[in-house]
Amino acid sequence: MLGIGQYFSLELGSERLERFSKNLPIERMHAAREDGNVVGGAGAFPFEVTVPGAIVPAAGVTVVGTYPTHRRRGVLRAMMRAQLDDVHERGEPLALLFSSEETIYGRYGYGLASFAGEISLPRESPFAAPLEPRGRMRLVEKEEAQELFPHVWEAVRPRVPGMLGRTSDWWEYRILFDSPDTREGGGPKRFVALETDDGPEGYAVYRHRPKWEHFLPAGELDVVEAVALDGRATAELWRFLLDIDWAARVTSWLLPLDHQLFHLLAHPRRMGFRIFDGLWARLVDVGAALSARSYAGEGSVVIEVEDAFCPWNEGRWKLEDGEAVRTRAAADFRSDVAMLGSVYFGAFGFSELVRAGRIEELSPGAAVRADSLFAADRKPWCPEIF
Ligand SMILES: CC(C)(COP(=O)(O)OP(=O)(O)OC[C@H]1O[C@@H](n2cnc3c(N)ncnc32)[C@H](O)[C@@H]1OP(=O)(O)O)[C@@H](O)C(=O)NCCC(=O)NCCS
């Protein structure tokens, strides 16, 4: 794994590497070699991801790279081949990733599956309606955060497509971990719990980036992660974060497109909400993946799937009563497998992709029918880059 530093421009000291490997089983790391020497690598975390109505195993593709001396010679292609074959053999129906460049992974069947928003808004930004707090905010140390926060996460994640299961090592070495060399000029991570008599209802991880100009605070409070059980708890949590002293602005990123702040704030425009691509998803086993999630409506669709990189998926699939089976029936759509990654979590509808020429509609009206079948009540959200 030491080779990862070569292509990620990181000085991977052994302590950092050790921390990283706590969550990546060594057998999930592929290395590309030339004459026995490593020239590239690709890893996969064994995840569970929420999809509409279910939680399914997924490969979380990570630390992909080719040494600068060996680029544009097919090393990535060879690693993607080995990795997707391995994921398929393991029976994980999905592979997920965040991409350093949006041009890389479409050719291997990954489609854009969620968006991520970045905000920066003035401290004390008012809410549109008054809020009577019901809970209490309490700063906690890392050890207590490790106890409390997973309760909230576990209650929320089954409801939000794109959220991942987290082991206690994931909490300890990734979410709650903090050291001066990971702060990028900011202060230490702070942990705060929102509690009522019923227990924890929300939490936030944040840090200050202090700065003073003319005796006035000009710094930022950066919200690393804020998760709450329901709408009221989300409002209370953000009210607290927006009102913390000694910051001019509150910043955050990796927020979902349906974030409640759009409705809470009196001036949502002042968030300057900017959108980036988030999760990319690949249906490694089309039949298993389509059968794993739930569907909103009745009815059926038949999709002719094109998948040059994983030909075991090619052919016609009928989706009916929540099951995808091979069929000889006439197809409603012809689609590259990457576009199924884009509709799977609910980031896009069939109609949008048909309009954009990325899915071919073969029977009139099929896109509208498929849109209501695939509809999900929450936008996909993956609050962390892996
Ligand atoms: C991106 C990276 C892994 C590509 O590796 P590589 O071994 O040079 O890629 P390959 O030679 O196998 O090329 C595979 C295909 O991707 C294309 N490609 C490679 N890098 C690309 C890039 N940065 N942007 C667009 N296309 C790219 C190639 O043209 C080739 O296309 P083709 O199969 O249609 O002919 C490599 O440039 C790298 O390590 N970059 C820095 C780290 C990084 O960005 N990793 C990805 C983290 S998500």
The ligand as an SDF file (V2000), in Angstrom:
LIG
                    3D

 48 50  0  0  0  0  0  0  0  0999 V2000
   -6.5140    8.5860  -13.8840 C   0  0  0  0  0  0  0  0  0  0  0  0
   -5.4040    7.5590  -13.9510 C   0  0  0  0  0  0  0  0  0  0  0  0
   -5.6410    6.4990  -12.8890 C   0  0  0  0  0  0  0  0  0  0  0  0
   -5.4590    6.9010  -15.3450 C   0  0  0  0  0  0  0  0  0  0  0  0
   -4.5490    5.8040  -15.3540 O   0  0  0  0  0  0  0  0  0  0  0  0
   -3.8750    5.2610  -16.6850 P   0  0  0  0  0  0  0  0  0  0  0  0
   -3.1970    3.9880  -16.3290 O   0  0  0  0  0  0  0  0  0  0  0  0
   -3.0700    6.3120  -17.3110 O   0  0  0  0  0  0  0  0  0  0  0  0
   -5.1400    4.9730  -17.5950 O   0  0  0  0  0  0  0  0  0  0  0  0
   -5.2040    3.9980  -18.8550 P   0  0  0  0  0  0  0  0  0  0  0  0
   -3.9460    4.0910  -19.6600 O   0  0  0  0  0  0  0  0  0  0  0  0
   -5.6250    2.6270  -18.4320 O   0  0  0  0  0  0  0  0  0  0  0  0
   -6.3690    4.6600  -19.6400 O   0  0  0  0  0  0  0  0  0  0  0  0
   -7.6790    4.1640  -19.6070 C   0  0  0  0  0  0  0  0  0  0  0  0
   -8.6000    5.0600  -20.3950 C   0  0  0  0  0  0  0  0  0  0  0  0
   -8.8370    6.2410  -19.6290 O   0  0  0  0  0  0  0  0  0  0  0  0
   -8.4490    7.3850  -20.3690 C   0  0  0  0  0  0  0  0  0  0  0  0
   -7.9080    8.2870  -19.3680 N   0  0  0  0  0  0  0  0  0  0  0  0
   -6.8980    8.0480  -18.5620 C   0  0  0  0  0  0  0  0  0  0  0  0
   -6.7330    9.0730  -17.7320 N   0  0  0  0  0  0  0  0  0  0  0  0
   -7.6540    9.9830  -18.0180 C   0  0  0  0  0  0  0  0  0  0  0  0
   -7.9560   11.2520  -17.5110 C   0  0  0  0  0  0  0  0  0  0  0  0
   -7.2750   11.7930  -16.5180 N   0  0  0  0  0  0  0  0  0  0  0  0
   -8.9920   11.9130  -18.0750 N   0  0  0  0  0  0  0  0  0  0  0  0
   -9.6700   11.3530  -19.0890 C   0  0  0  0  0  0  0  0  0  0  0  0
   -9.4410   10.1420  -19.5990 N   0  0  0  0  0  0  0  0  0  0  0  0
   -8.4150    9.4660  -19.0770 C   0  0  0  0  0  0  0  0  0  0  0  0
   -7.4690    6.8980  -21.3770 C   0  0  0  0  0  0  0  0  0  0  0  0
   -7.4400    7.7460  -22.4970 O   0  0  0  0  0  0  0  0  0  0  0  0
   -8.0240    5.5320  -21.7190 C   0  0  0  0  0  0  0  0  0  0  0  0
   -9.1240    5.6560  -22.5700 O   0  0  0  0  0  0  0  0  0  0  0  0
   -9.5450    4.4600  -23.5670 P   0  0  0  0  0  0  0  0  0  0  0  0
   -9.6540    3.2210  -22.7400 O   0  0  0  0  0  0  0  0  0  0  0  0
  -10.8510    4.9240  -24.1100 O   0  0  0  0  0  0  0  0  0  0  0  0
   -8.4340    4.3640  -24.5760 O   0  0  0  0  0  0  0  0  0  0  0  0
   -4.0010    8.1970  -13.7970 C   0  0  0  0  0  0  0  0  0  0  0  0
   -3.8970    9.2740  -14.6680 O   0  0  0  0  0  0  0  0  0  0  0  0
   -3.7130    8.6870  -12.3710 C   0  0  0  0  0  0  0  0  0  0  0  0
   -3.1790    7.9380  -11.5630 O   0  0  0  0  0  0  0  0  0  0  0  0
   -4.0440    9.9620  -12.0570 N   0  0  0  0  0  0  0  0  0  0  0  0
   -3.8140   10.5330  -10.7450 C   0  0  0  0  0  0  0  0  0  0  0  0
   -4.6490    9.8840   -9.6530 C   0  0  0  0  0  0  0  0  0  0  0  0
   -6.1250    9.8880   -9.9750 C   0  0  0  0  0  0  0  0  0  0  0  0
   -6.6800   10.8440  -10.4700 O   0  0  0  0  0  0  0  0  0  0  0  0
   -6.7790    8.7760   -9.6390 N   0  0  0  0  0  0  0  0  0  0  0  0
   -8.1970    8.6200   -9.7650 C   0  0  0  0  0  0  0  0  0  0  0  0
   -8.7460    8.7450   -8.4010 C   0  0  0  0  0  0  0  0  0  0  0  0
  -10.5020    8.6630   -8.3900 S   0  0  0  0  0  0  0  0  0  0  0  0
  1  2  1  0
  2  3  1  0
  2  4  1  0
  2 36  1  0
  4  5  1  0
  5  6  1  0
  6  7  2  0
  6  8  1  0
  6  9  1  0
  9 10  1  0
 10 11  2  0
 10 12  1  0
 10 13  1  0
 13 14  1  0
 14 15  1  0
 15 16  1  0
 15 30  1  0
 16 17  1  0
 17 18  1  0
 17 28  1  0
 18 19  1  0
 18 27  1  0
 19 20  2  0
 20 21  1  0
 21 22  1  0
 21 27  2  0
 22 23  1  0
 22 24  2  0
 24 25  1  0
 25 26  2  0
 26 27  1  0
 28 29  1  0
 28 30  1  0
 30 31  1  0
 31 32  1  0
 32 33  2  0
 32 34  1  0
 32 35  1  0
 36 37  1  0
 36 38  1  0
 38 39  2  0
 38 40  1  0
 40 41  1  0
 41 42  1  0
 42 43  1  0
 43 44  2  0
 43 45  1  0
 45 46  1  0
 46 47  1  0
 47 48  1  0
M  END
$$$$
